[in-house]
Amino acid sequence: MNDAASTGLAWLDGTITPLAEARIPITDHGLLYGDGLFEGIRILGGRVFRLDDHLARFATGARALGLALPGGIEQARAVVLETARAFGEDEAYVRLIATRGEGALGVDPATCPTPRLICIVDRIALFDPKQREEGLSLATVSLRRPPADVLDPRVKSLNYLNNVLAKREAKLRGADEALVLNVAGNVAEASVANLFCARDGELWTPPATDGALEGITRRTVLELSGELGIPARERTLGRFDLFAADEAFLTGSGAGIVPVRSLDGERIPAPGKLFLRLREAFETRAPAMGVPFRQ
């Protein structure tokens, strides 16, 4: 690994620059109003993990926002691979972003004629090795996940204030992560990760209709569960289901796959047997699910 690859890089306006030097105008509506969307993508074993699945979700989110991706999905794909190649490391994190672009003050998106595409590649470590082995503590936070008729949680918009404040509240209460409920009091997910729990050998995760993002790592875990013969399904969950669970864990592009050891101070066994099987399967098979970026 050379020195240049040790620092994050950003593709911006057609040029790859050191992340610390990348700048956008302050009139970009992504900054002013959270008007845009993003994808968090992993590089595993020298490949961009499930890139085409991420791009499909990115394109769907852009349509939902009425945002035209500059250069289309083909350009986004090329930019991700180019930036990953320039970064050069086998393990990294990609943040692909599309904003409405520069415009006048005021929320009217019609003042933004040119959307902006950005790609960041850098290292990421949301949790330390001890947390990854022993599990995370969760706290049920007071903020609720907005319903789909407010802002559909399946769109990874740049307006992540709900997630930020959920994480902040959990940390202020001494927990590692937040458990976020929807307005009906059912489990949505963690602040930036999907949640799974298991009971009597069956794996459950909240459906998107309860406020969960349709996570790519989540989808992979469901697929691997089928291959391993582990019954797994989407199901509405309450806090009670976690207190009654044999085990629980989180999944996400940034988080990876991490066990949960407690909720609101009540112990949950961790790491669980199903978690260990699925983590091993994921670590073994995930690199082959990626797109190589080296020429």
KOLNU-583775 format. One record per residue (C-alpha): residue in one letter; residue number from 1; x, y, z. Coordinates in steps of 0.2 Angstrom, whole numbers. Each point is the difference from the previous one (the first is absolute). Last residue first. Layout:
+--------+-----+-------+-------+-------+
: residu : num :    xx :    yy :    zz :
+--------+-----+-------+-------+-------+
:      a : NUM :     X :     Y :     Z :
...
+--------+-----+-------+-------+-------+
end
This chain:
+--------+-----+-------+-------+-------+
: residu : num :    xx :    yy :    zz :
+--------+-----+-------+-------+-------+
:      q : 295 :   -38 :   -15 :   -75 :
:      r : 294 :    -4 :     0 :    19 :
:      f : 293 :   -18 :     3 :     5 :
:      p : 292 :    -7 :   -17 :     2 :
:      v : 291 :   -19 :    -1 :     3 :
:      g : 290 :    -5 :    -9 :    16 :
:      m : 289 :   -10 :   -15 :     4 :
:      a : 288 :    16 :   -11 :     1 :
:      p : 287 :     6 :    11 :    14 :
:      a : 286 :   -16 :    -4 :    10 :
:      r : 285 :     2 :   -19 :     1 :
:      t : 284 :    13 :    -3 :    14 :
:      e : 283 :    -4 :    15 :    11 :
:      f : 282 :   -19 :    -2 :    -2 :
:      a : 281 :     1 :   -19 :     3 :
:      e : 280 :    10 :     3 :    16 :
:      r : 279 :   -12 :    14 :     6 :
:      l : 278 :   -15 :   -11 :    -4 :
:      r : 277 :     7 :   -15 :    11 :
:      l : 276 :     5 :    12 :    14 :
:      f : 275 :   -17 :     9 :     0 :
:      l : 274 :    -9 :   -16 :     0 :
:      k : 273 :     9 :    -6 :    15 :
:      g : 272 :    -2 :    16 :    10 :
:      p : 271 :    14 :    13 :     5 :
:      a : 270 :    -8 :     5 :    11 :
:      p : 269 :   -14 :    -5 :    11 :
:      i : 268 :   -12 :    15 :     3 :
:      r : 267 :     2 :     9 :    17 :
:      e : 266 :   -12 :    13 :     5 :
:      g : 265 :     8 :    18 :     3 :
:      d : 264 :   -12 :     8 :   -13 :
:      l : 263 :     4 :   -13 :   -13 :
:      s : 262 :    15 :   -11 :     3 :
:      r : 261 :    14 :   -10 :    -9 :
:      v : 260 :    -3 :     3 :   -18 :
:      p : 259 :    11 :    -8 :   -13 :
:      v : 258 :     8 :     9 :   -15 :
:      i : 257 :    -1 :    -4 :   -19 :
:      g : 256 :     8 :    14 :   -10 :
:      a : 255 :    -3 :    17 :     8 :
:      g : 254 :     4 :    11 :   -15 :
:      s : 253 :    -9 :   -11 :   -13 :
:      g : 252 :   -13 :    -5 :    13 :
:      t : 251 :    -6 :   -14 :    11 :
:      l : 250 :    -4 :    -1 :    18 :
:      f : 249 :    -2 :   -15 :    12 :
:      a : 248 :   -11 :    -9 :    12 :
:      e : 247 :     0 :   -16 :    10 :
:      d : 246 :   -12 :   -12 :     9 :
:      a : 245 :   -13 :    13 :    -1 :
:      a : 244 :   -14 :     3 :    14 :
:      f : 243 :     7 :    18 :     4 :
:      l : 242 :     1 :     3 :   -19 :
:      d : 241 :   -17 :    -6 :    -3 :
:      f : 240 :    -7 :    11 :    14 :
:      r : 239 :     7 :    15 :    -8 :
:      g : 238 :   -12 :    -2 :   -14 :
:      l : 237 :     2 :    -9 :   -17 :
:      t : 236 :    -9 :    -1 :   -16 :
:      r : 235 :     6 :   -15 :   -10 :
:      e : 234 :    12 :    -2 :   -15 :
:      r : 233 :     5 :   -18 :    -1 :
:      a : 232 :    14 :   -12 :     3 :
:      p : 231 :     1 :   -19 :     3 :
:      i : 230 :    18 :    -5 :     0 :
:      g : 229 :     5 :   -14 :   -13 :
:      l : 228 :    17 :     7 :    -3 :
:      e : 227 :    -4 :     6 :   -18 :
:      g : 226 :   -17 :     8 :     6 :
:      s : 225 :    10 :     9 :    14 :
:      l : 224 :    12 :     6 :   -13 :
:      e : 223 :   -13 :     8 :   -10 :
:      l : 222 :    -8 :     9 :    15 :
:      v : 221 :    18 :     5 :     5 :
:      t : 220 :     3 :     7 :   -17 :
:      r : 219 :   -16 :    10 :     0 :
:      r : 218 :     5 :     8 :    17 :
:      t : 217 :    17 :     4 :    -8 :
:      i : 216 :   -10 :     9 :   -14 :
:      g : 215 :   -11 :     9 :    12 :
:      e : 214 :   -19 :     2 :    -4 :
:      l : 213 :     0 :    14 :    13 :
:      a : 212 :   -12 :    -3 :    14 :
:      g : 211 :   -15 :    10 :     4 :
:      d : 210 :   -14 :   -12 :     4 :
:      t : 209 :    -4 :    -2 :   -19 :
:      a : 208 :    18 :    -5 :    -3 :
:      p : 207 :    -3 :   -16 :     9 :
:      p : 206 :     8 :    -3 :    18 :
:      t : 205 :    12 :   -14 :     1 :
:      w : 204 :    -3 :   -18 :     7 :
:      l : 203 :    11 :   -16 :     1 :
:      e : 202 :    -6 :   -16 :     6 :
:      g : 201 :    10 :   -12 :    11 :
:      d : 200 :   -12 :     1 :    15 :
:      r : 199 :     1 :    19 :     0 :
:      a : 198 :    11 :    11 :   -11 :
:      c : 197 :     2 :    19 :    -1 :
:      f : 196 :     6 :    10 :   -15 :
:      l : 195 :     2 :    19 :    -1 :
:      n : 194 :     4 :    11 :   -15 :
:      a : 193 :    14 :    13 :     2 :
:      v : 192 :     2 :    19 :     1 :
:      s : 191 :   -10 :     6 :    15 :
:      a : 190 :    -6 :   -18 :     5 :
:      e : 189 :   -15 :    -7 :    -9 :
:      a : 188 :   -19 :     2 :    -1 :
:      v : 187 :    -7 :    -8 :    15 :
:      n : 186 :   -18 :     2 :     4 :
:      g : 185 :    -7 :    15 :    10 :
:      a : 184 :   -14 :     5 :   -12 :
:      v : 183 :    10 :    15 :    -5 :
:      n : 182 :    15 :   -10 :    -4 :
:      l : 181 :    13 :    -6 :    12 :
:      v : 180 :    19 :     4 :     0 :
:      l : 179 :    12 :   -11 :    10 :
:      a : 178 :    15 :    11 :     2 :
:      e : 177 :    18 :    -5 :     2 :
:      d : 176 :    15 :    -1 :    11 :
:      a : 175 :    -9 :     5 :    16 :
:      g : 174 :     5 :    12 :    14 :
:      r : 173 :   -16 :    10 :     0 :
:      l : 172 :     8 :    15 :    -9 :
:      k : 171 :     6 :   -13 :   -13 :
:      a : 170 :   -18 :    -6 :    -4 :
:      e : 169 :    -6 :    18 :    -1 :
:      r : 168 :    13 :     4 :   -13 :
:      k : 167 :    -3 :   -15 :   -10 :
:      a : 166 :   -19 :     4 :    -1 :
:      l : 165 :     5 :    18 :    -4 :
:      v : 164 :    11 :    -5 :   -15 :
:      n : 163 :   -13 :   -12 :    -6 :
:      n : 162 :   -14 :    13 :     0 :
:      l : 161 :    12 :    13 :    -7 :
:      y : 160 :     4 :   -11 :   -15 :
:      n : 159 :    -7 :    12 :   -14 :
:      l : 158 :    13 :    -6 :   -13 :
:      s : 157 :   -13 :   -12 :    -6 :
:      k : 156 :     2 :   -19 :     1 :
:      v : 155 :   -18 :    -3 :    -7 :
:      r : 154 :    -7 :   -16 :     7 :
:      p : 153 :    -5 :    11 :    16 :
:      d : 152 :   -14 :     8 :   -10 :
:      l : 151 :    -1 :    18 :     6 :
:      v : 150 :   -16 :     6 :     7 :
:      d : 149 :   -12 :   -12 :    -9 :
:      a : 148 :    12 :   -14 :     3 :
:      p : 147 :    -1 :     2 :    19 :
:      p : 146 :    14 :    10 :    10 :
:      r : 145 :    10 :   -11 :    11 :
:      r : 144 :    -3 :     5 :    18 :
:      l : 143 :    11 :    10 :    12 :
:      s : 142 :    -1 :    -6 :    19 :
:      v : 141 :    14 :   -12 :    -1 :
:      t : 140 :     1 :   -18 :     5 :
:      a : 139 :    17 :    -3 :     6 :
:      l : 138 :    12 :   -14 :    -8 :
:      s : 137 :    16 :    -7 :     7 :
:      l : 136 :    11 :    -8 :   -13 :
:      g : 135 :     8 :   -17 :    -1 :
:      e : 134 :    15 :    -9 :     8 :
:      e : 133 :     9 :    -3 :   -16 :
:      r : 132 :    -4 :    15 :   -10 :
:      q : 131 :     0 :    11 :    15 :
:      k : 130 :    17 :    -6 :     5 :
:      p : 129 :     7 :     3 :   -18 :
:      d : 128 :    -6 :    18 :     0 :
:      f : 127 :   -16 :     6 :    -9 :
:      l : 126 :    -3 :    12 :   -14 :
:      a : 125 :    17 :    -2 :    -8 :
:      i : 124 :     1 :     7 :   -18 :
:      r : 123 :    14 :     2 :   -12 :
:      d : 122 :    -2 :    11 :   -15 :
:      v : 121 :    -8 :     2 :   -17 :
:      i : 120 :   -11 :    15 :    -4 :
:      c : 119 :   -11 :     2 :   -16 :
:      i : 118 :    -9 :    16 :    -5 :
:      l : 117 :   -13 :     3 :   -13 :
:      r : 116 :    -8 :    17 :    -2 :
:      p : 115 :   -17 :     5 :    -7 :
:      t : 114 :     0 :    14 :   -13 :
:      p : 113 :   -15 :    12 :    -2 :
:      c : 112 :    -4 :     3 :    18 :
:      t : 111 :   -13 :    14 :     1 :
:      a : 110 :   -13 :   -12 :    -4 :
:      p : 109 :     3 :    -8 :    17 :
:      d : 108 :   -10 :    13 :     9 :
:      v : 107 :     6 :     0 :    18 :
:      g : 106 :     6 :    18 :     1 :
:      l : 105 :    17 :     8 :    -3 :
:      a : 104 :     4 :    -2 :   -18 :
:      g : 103 :     8 :   -16 :    -7 :
:      e : 102 :    16 :   -11 :    -1 :
:      g : 101 :    -2 :   -18 :    -1 :
:      r : 100 :   -15 :   -12 :     3 :
:      t :  99 :    12 :   -11 :     9 :
:      a :  98 :     6 :   -18 :    -5 :
:      i :  97 :    12 :    -9 :    12 :
:      l :  96 :    10 :   -16 :    -1 :
:      r :  95 :     9 :    -4 :    17 :
:      v :  94 :    12 :   -14 :    -2 :
:      y :  93 :     8 :   -10 :    14 :
:      a :  92 :    17 :    -9 :     0 :
:      e :  91 :     8 :   -17 :     0 :
:      d :  90 :    11 :    -5 :   -15 :
:      e :  89 :     8 :    17 :    -1 :
:      g :  88 :     4 :     9 :   -16 :
:      f :  87 :    -7 :    17 :     3 :
:      a :  86 :     2 :     4 :   -18 :
:      r :  85 :    -9 :   -16 :    -5 :
:      a :  84 :   -14 :     3 :    12 :
:      t :  83 :    -2 :    17 :    -8 :
:      e :  82 :    -1 :    -6 :   -18 :
:      l :  81 :   -11 :   -15 :     5 :
:      v :  80 :   -13 :    12 :     9 :
:      v :  79 :     1 :    13 :   -14 :
:      a :  78 :    -3 :   -14 :   -14 :
:      r :  77 :   -15 :    -6 :    10 :
:      a :  76 :    -7 :    18 :     2 :
:      q :  75 :     2 :     4 :   -18 :
:      e :  74 :    -9 :   -16 :    -6 :
:      i :  73 :   -14 :     4 :    13 :
:      g :  72 :    -4 :    16 :   -10 :
:      g :  71 :    13 :    13 :    -6 :
:      p :  70 :    -6 :    12 :    14 :
:      l :  69 :   -14 :    -9 :    10 :
:      a :  68 :   -16 :     9 :    -3 :
:      l :  67 :    -9 :     4 :    16 :
:      g :  66 :   -19 :    -2 :     1 :
:      l :  65 :     2 :    -6 :    18 :
:      a :  64 :    -8 :   -17 :    -2 :
:      r :  63 :    10 :    -1 :   -17 :
:      a :  62 :    16 :     3 :    10 :
:      g :  61 :    -4 :   -13 :    12 :
:      t :  60 :    -3 :   -13 :   -13 :
:      a :  59 :    17 :     4 :    -8 :
:      f :  58 :     9 :    -2 :    16 :
:      r :  57 :    -9 :   -16 :     4 :
:      a :  56 :     5 :    -7 :   -17 :
:      l :  55 :    18 :     7 :     3 :
:      h :  54 :     1 :    -9 :    16 :
:      d :  53 :    -5 :   -17 :    -8 :
:      d :  52 :    12 :     3 :   -14 :
:      l :  51 :    14 :     3 :    12 :
:      r :  50 :    -3 :   -16 :    10 :
:      f :  49 :    17 :     2 :    10 :
:      v :  48 :    13 :    10 :   -10 :
:      r :  47 :    14 :   -12 :    -1 :
:      g :  46 :    18 :     0 :     7 :
:      g :  45 :    -4 :   -13 :    13 :
:      l :  44 :   -15 :    11 :     7 :
:      i :  43 :    -4 :    18 :    -6 :
:      r :  42 :   -16 :     5 :     9 :
:      i :  41 :   -13 :    11 :    -6 :
:      g :  40 :   -10 :    15 :     8 :
:      e :  39 :   -12 :     7 :   -12 :
:      f :  38 :    -6 :    18 :    -1 :
:      l :  37 :   -14 :    12 :    -3 :
:      g :  36 :    -4 :    18 :    -4 :
:      d :  35 :    -8 :    15 :     7 :
:      g :  34 :     6 :     2 :    18 :
:      y :  33 :    -6 :    17 :     0 :
:      l :  32 :    15 :    12 :    -1 :
:      l :  31 :    13 :   -13 :    -2 :
:      g :  30 :    -8 :   -10 :   -13 :
:      h :  29 :    -7 :    16 :    -7 :
:      d :  28 :    17 :     5 :    -5 :
:      t :  27 :     2 :    19 :     4 :
:      i :  26 :    15 :    -3 :    11 :
:      p :  25 :    10 :    -5 :   -15 :
:      i :  24 :     8 :   -17 :     1 :
:      r :  23 :    18 :    -4 :     6 :
:      a :  22 :    12 :   -14 :     0 :
:      e :  21 :    17 :     3 :     8 :
:      a :  20 :    -1 :   -11 :    15 :
:      l :  19 :    -6 :   -14 :   -11 :
:      p :  18 :    15 :     0 :   -11 :
:      t :  17 :    -5 :     3 :   -18 :
:      i :  16 :    -8 :    -9 :   -14 :
:      t :  15 :    -6 :    11 :   -14 :
:      g :  14 :   -16 :    -1 :   -10 :
:      d :  13 :   -10 :    13 :    10 :
:      l :  12 :     4 :   -10 :    16 :
:      w :  11 :     8 :   -17 :     2 :
:      a :  10 :     6 :     0 :    18 :
:      l :   9 :    15 :    -9 :     8 :
:      g :   8 :     4 :    -6 :    18 :
:      t :   7 :    18 :    -1 :     5 :
:      s :   6 :    10 :   -16 :     2 :
:      a :   5 :     0 :    -3 :   -19 :
:      a :   4 :    12 :    14 :    -3 :
:      d :   3 :    12 :    -7 :    13 :
:      n :   2 :     2 :   -16 :    -9 :
:      m :   1 :    -8 :   -17 :     5 :
+--------+-----+-------+-------+-------+
end
